[in-house]
Structures are given as C-alpha cells and as structure tokens.
C-alpha cells in the first residue's frame, strides 16, 4: 500500500485500540498474532499488516476490517495487476517465477496480492520472464485473447477455436 494509506490504516488501528481500552498485548493474546508483529506494526518499522492478520483481528472482535483499520483504498502506486493469472496461465509456481527473475517467492506473493508496488522495474522483469509485453500484465490473459481475436475480426462463434490454435503455436514455440 502507499505509505499515506498505510499510515492512515495504522492510525485507525491505534485509535480503535485506545477507544476499546486495548493494547498490543491484549490484541496479541486474543488473536494469536505475535506480540512482536503487532508491536512492530504499532511502534516500529512495519508499514502494514497482511490482509490475513487484519481479517483475523476483525474476526476475533466480530467487526468488519474497515471498522478497525478504516476503508480500503486503491492508490495510484498500487495498480491492480494480473501477475498471478499470467503465472498460472503459463503453469508456473511462485517459486518458479521467482527463480526466473532472480527474486523470492514472497516478493511474487506480495506483488500478486497488491501488497507491494508493481513498479516498471517489476513489470519488465516479470514480462521478460513470461515473454510477454509489460502492458499485458495489466490485463487478464483470458480476456486479452478474446479482445485481440475480436480486434482482428474473428467472429465470436469461432474465437474458441482460434484461441486453441494460438495456444498450440505458443506451446510449440
């Protein structure tokens, strides 16, 4: 998330704890999330909690995530992407894609889940590894194929066959 949004969510969490007479230790004990994780988030360098941890806190206190952390906002620096869809389209695991680009499985997860900025550098690295244009990563592979087939004039009733022919050529290399 962008740092401004992360700071707002962190501030909302701290305000919620104070309003409910809670502290890091109490929330950790109730949720099973480590005290160190929560302390680092509230007082230290950690900029955000994972979506799973936010959801766990909300479930524990029977509240929507937004009631504790504020509304989820899409920020310009975290654009939706289809890295996971493209990775799965090519039958790759996160580990395999990470190896191809000289990164880690965790970095791929963060990019796929929108928890890390999908910078031009990441786009180029992933696009090169998948042998697609970087712009393709902002479109789902299934809809892109259909859009391209429509654009080049393939009638809708023949697009499935055309897609299969294209896949045969892609696999054959």
N, C-alpha and C positions, 0 to 999 in steps of 0.2 A: 504494500500500500504506500501511497505517497506519505511523506513524513508529516505533513499537516493533518491528514486524515488519521494517521496513526496516533498522533499526539491528542487529537480530539477524542478518539476512542479510549485511549489510556486515561485521559482526564475524566471521561464519563464513568469509567470503571472505578476510579478512585473516589469520585463523588458518590457513586452508588454504595460503595463500601462504607464511607463515612455516614451517609444517610441511614444506613441499616445497622450501624454500630458494629461493623465487621472490620477485620484486619486480615493481613496476608495469612497469618497462622490459622485463623478460623476458616477462611475460604479454602485453604490447602487441606485442612483436616476434613472438611465437609465434602470436598470434591475428589480428593485423592490425587490432586495435582501437586507436584513437589513444591515445598516452601521456596526452594531456591529459584524455581522457574517463575513463580509469582513475584517473589521479591525482586528478581532481576527485571521483570516487566514493570513493576510499580516504581522502583527506585534506581534501576540501573540502565544498562545499555540496550536491553531487549526492546525493540520498537513495537512488536506486536505479538499477540498470542496466536497460535494456529486456530483455524476455524474449529477444529475438533475440541480444543481446550475451551474456547469461548462457548461452544454449544454445551459442553459438559458442565460448565459453571451455570449456564442458564437452566439446564435440565435440573440440576441439583436444587436450585432455588425456585423451580417451577415458574420461570419467567421467559419471555421471548428474549433472544440475544440483544435485540435493539433496546430493550428496557434497561439493560446493564451497560452496553457498550455504545449506545447511540446508533443512528441509522447507518446502514452500509451504503457507501457512496462509490460510484465509479469515478475514478480520477483520470485525467488525461495521460498520466505517466504509466498507468496500468491498463493497457488496452486488452480487450478480450482477444484471445488467440486460439488457434486450433492445433497447437503442437501435439497434444495427446491424440487427437483424431488422425493427424498425419502420421504420427509414430505407429499407431495401431493399423493404419491403412497399409503401411509397409511391414507389418508384423514384427515390429521391434519392441523389446522391453525398454524400460527406462535405462536400465544398466547398459544395454547395447547402444542406445543413442548417446548416452553419456560418454561411453568409450570412444565412439566415432568423433566426438567433438572435443575430447580431452577434458571432460568435466566429471561431475559426480551425479549419481542417481538422485540425490537430494536436491541439487540445483534444477534438474529436469522437473522434479515434482513441484518445486516452488514456482517455476515458470508455467507449468501446466495448470496449476491451481490459481494463478493470478496473484501469488503472494510475493513475486519478485518482478521487477521491471523488465519487460520484454524489449530491451534496447535494440538498436540497429545492429550492434555487435552480436548479440544473441541470435537475432533473426538471420544474419549472414551465416553464422556458424551452423545453425540448425538446417537452414535451407541448403547449404553446401553439402552437409552430411546426407540429406534426403534427396539431393539432386533435383530440387525444385526452386523456383524463384522465391525470394523472400516474401513477396506480396501474397503468394499463395497461402502462407501460414496464417493469414487473417481471414481465410475462407475455409469452410468445411470441405474436405475432399469430395464428398458425395455431391454436394450442391454445386461445387465448382465444375465438375464433369458435366452435370446437367446443363449448367449455364453455358459452358463452352459449346456443347452439342447444339443447344438452341441458337446460339450466336452464329454458328457456321451453317445453320439451316437444316439440321437433321430433324425430320418430323418427330413429334413426341412418341408416336407409336413405334418408332424404330430406334429410339435412344438407348434402350436397354441392350439391344444387340450391338449397337455402335460402341457402347461403353465396354462390353465384353471383348470386342475386337481391340479396342485401345489397351485394355488390361493385358491382353495376350502379347501385344507388342512391347508393353512396358516390362513384363516378366521376361520376355525373350531377350530384352536388352538391345 
